[in-house]
Amino acid sequence: MMLTLRLATAEDTEKLGQALARSLPQQPVILYLEGDLGAGKTTTARALLRELGVAGAVRSPTYTLIERYETLHGEIAHLDLYRIADPDELHYLALDELAERSRLWLIEWPQRGQGALPRADLHLRLRIDGDGRSAALAAETDVGAEWLRRIETDRSFAVPG
């Protein structure tokens, strides 16, 4: 199952993040965020976190690799693997502990951790498209497919495809 969207403005990218948060399944899930630098991965993640109630600073985990946020919905782990040179480096990040505690993993640059990461439920591929962005959401699991169906029926999310 796949959904393709045209994100004409940064606000549209934020709306996508908000829709992802509002549609979040009850069980723990993993979202891969893939795209070139400046494609909107962190903007989407930040909007999702804000929608889930994170009021403080939302930092890009480019240098820390992981930022954790406590929300009313549970712990959210935001990973940025841009600086990972080899998937074996992920063993130092205590991913087992994350799996036990986190309700949602947001993973930027997942391709850099290929083979060492758990499978995504939903995979978001963003790319620069003229003055805006394009987004392709692909469900990788049954839970991801349900998540994607909820996004499609979110009446407050009206970004053209």
Protein Blocks (a to p, Z undefined) as FASTA:
>chain_A
ZZddddfbfklmmmmmmmmmmmocfbdcddddeddehilpmmmmmmmmmmnopabdcddf
klnopacdddfkbpcddddfklpmbfklmmmnommlmmmmpmbdcdehkllmgojaccdf
bdcddddehjbccdddddfbfklmmmmmmmmmmmklccdZZ
